[in-house]
Amino acid sequence: MTLTVPGPGTALKPPPENPEAEASLLGAMLIDGMIYAETVKGRVDPSDLSRDNHRLVLAAMERVAERGATIGFQSVQAELASKDELEAAGGSQFLVGLMQFVPTVAHASTYAGIVERTSTLRRLITAANEIARLALTRDTAVQAVREAQELLFTLSERSLHRDILSLRVALQLYVEQIMARGEDQKVGIPTGLKTLDEKTGGLQQSDLIIVAGRPGLGKTSLALNFAAHAALHQKKTVAVFSMEMSELQVVQRLISMEAGIDGSRMRHGRLTQPEFATISQASSRLQAAPVFVEESSRLNTTDILAKSRRLQAEHGLDMVIIDYLQLIEGADDDENRVQEIAQISRSLKLIARELQVPVVALSQLSRQIETRGTEPMLSDLRDGGSIEQDADLVLFLWQKDQTDRKDGIVRLKLAKHRNGPTADIDLHFESRLTLFADLGETSPDGGAATNDRDQGRER
């Protein structure tokens, strides 16, 4: 593997590797077998090493650990001999040399980090070579770009994988996380709906949040309420991927919401001079808000990841909103829709984990809820149960009866909460302004809560 570096004279640069760090890591594990379980398992595997004999030794260690035996010189030597690999690995003297030249076992995690980094860079070079081949062999640029994006997505997905942590390590990480939070610092990004924030602590980093409902109940409006509150009042950077509405339609909703002016009147231009002034003021506030809108009828998950990464690098990123999940293109035209949605929902969860931001994805509900005439269930999520499995939060919007529709009551059912309680919350939806207000938890008799309608909207 070589990397061509442009310059006055073409030079060849060797691939990124550090055999000394690999040898030190292997030697540390031969000295202290516990290092494998605590530091290496699930983080570094034989394919991450650059030398054939190093790969043989680590593979032997994996087999020893799988049997429940202790990793050490004797057990690894015997394992290699049983597979007729001891000579290829360098013999017993090579294993002794690995132990003798370890600077210190205390730095095993550092060695593992170096090995992991150089392995990722080599895989990136391999992916780059494959991308060059795709550019030369694919019939269309669109096909080449899509397959190239999938290669890079697979590479980033691999970097997210980690195996089981010891409870001691997990507790240390958790305590560090708690200590990093100030006493008054909010855990997640507030939505502006008081009752929902009390139940969830806000929208959490790395969470996939599904907002689902039948058409006309305000899914997009609720997501834009989240975006406006985060950007205007929390100064958070929000990316909105809209596959159903144009950028101008998204902007019109945000202005209507912020200015408190009927959106239909804005569209028809029947406005008074004071209303024009109010719109101008709302527009000024929104211009200063870090909201970025991507309008496209054709997006796949690799597009979303690539654009989000770029935004994060250039401006920072705190939240991603996708309108809506069923409009995201699948990677394989031959897959059935249920398999496609399963892959899409899993990819969205991986995007949330990689970018360390909440991803809010809107979703359709199946028509069964209309014929059944009851509140939605997780099984009503359209195109399979994979969405339910991957989501950390599932929020359903629904209306109980004609009275709800007449009064503008929309029920928000927190149907799944991976790390907390579920809840039933009543909202008032001012459809003219695309604005939601929190009415509190549903009363015991199932009727709408009686809290003041303006209590939950944090301004």
C-alpha positions, 0 to 999 in steps of 0.5 A: 500500500502506497500513498502518492503525495503531489509535489515537484517530484512525485514521492511515495510515502509509506502507509501509516503504521507503528510496529513498535506500538503493536509489539509493545501492546502485545508484550504488555498483554503477555505480561499482564493478561488482564490488559486484553479484556480491559483495553484491547477487546473490542477495540483492536483486532488482528486486522488492525495490525500491520505485521503478519506475525503480530496478527498471528499472536493477537489472534492466538490471544483472542482464542485463549481468551474465548476459552476462558483461559488466562493470556500469558506466555505459556498459553499463547505459545501453546495456542500458536503451536497447536495451530502450527503457527509458532514458527510463522509468528517468530518462535518462542524467542519472539514472544520473549522479545515482545515481553523484554522490550515493553517500556511499561505495561502502564501505557498499554492504553496509549499503545492501543490508541496508536494502533487503532489510529494507524489502522483507521488511516490505512483503511482510509487509504484503502477506501480512497483507492477503492473510490478511485476505482469506482470513479473509473468504472461506474456508469454514472457519477451519481452511482459512484458518489453513492457507493463512495459515501457508503464506503466512508460511512462503513469506515466511520461506523467501524470506528464507533464499535466498542465492546463491553467495558468493565464496570470499574471503567464505566463508573469512572466515565459516568462520574467524570460526566457528572462532574463535568456538568455544573449544578445548574447546567441542563443535561440535554437541549430543552424543547420549550415544552416544560412537561416534556423536558421534565420527563426527558431532561431535554433532547440528549446527545447521541439519541435518536428521537422519533416524532410520529403521527398521521398527516395534519397533526403537526409533526413538522411544526413540532420539530420546528418548534424544537429547532426555534427554541434551541437556536433562539433561546439556547443558541444551539446550532441546528441542521434541518433536512427537509425532503417534503418542504422547500427552504422558503416554506420552512422559513415561512413557518419559522417566521409565522411562529416567531412573529405570531402572525397567521401563515396563510395571511403571510402567503397571500400578502394581506398584512397591515403595516404593523404586521410587516414591522413585526415580521421584520423584527422576527426575521432579524431574530431568525437571521441571527439564529444558527439554523441551517436548512437543506432542501432536497427531495433526494437524500440518503443517510450518507448524504445526511452524515456528510453534510452534517459533518461539514456543518459541525466542522465549520459552525458546530452542530447541536441538533439534527432534524429530518423531515421525514424518515420514509422519504430517505432513499435506501442504499439498495434498490433491490431491498424490500421497503422494510429492510430499507427502513431498518437500514435507514433507522440504524444509520440515523442512530449511528449518525447521532452517536458519531456526531454526539447530537440528538437526531430528531426524525419525523415518521409516518404512522400506518393507517391502522390507527385510523380504522382502530380509532384508538391511541397509537402504539409502537407497532403502528410505526410505518414499515416495520419495528426497526424504528422502535428498536433503534429509537431512544425516544418515540413521541406520538401525536394524536387526537382522541375525538372531535372535541380535541380537533375543535379545541386544538388539542393534540396529545403527545404520547411519550411511548418509548423512553429508553432512559426514563419514564413514559408519559401522556402530555396534552398540547395546544396546537395553534395551527395558524401559527404552527405553534405548540403550547404545553398544557401539562400531563393528561388528566386521570380521566383522560381529558385534556389537562387544565393548566394555563395554556401559556405555562409551558412555552418557555420564552 
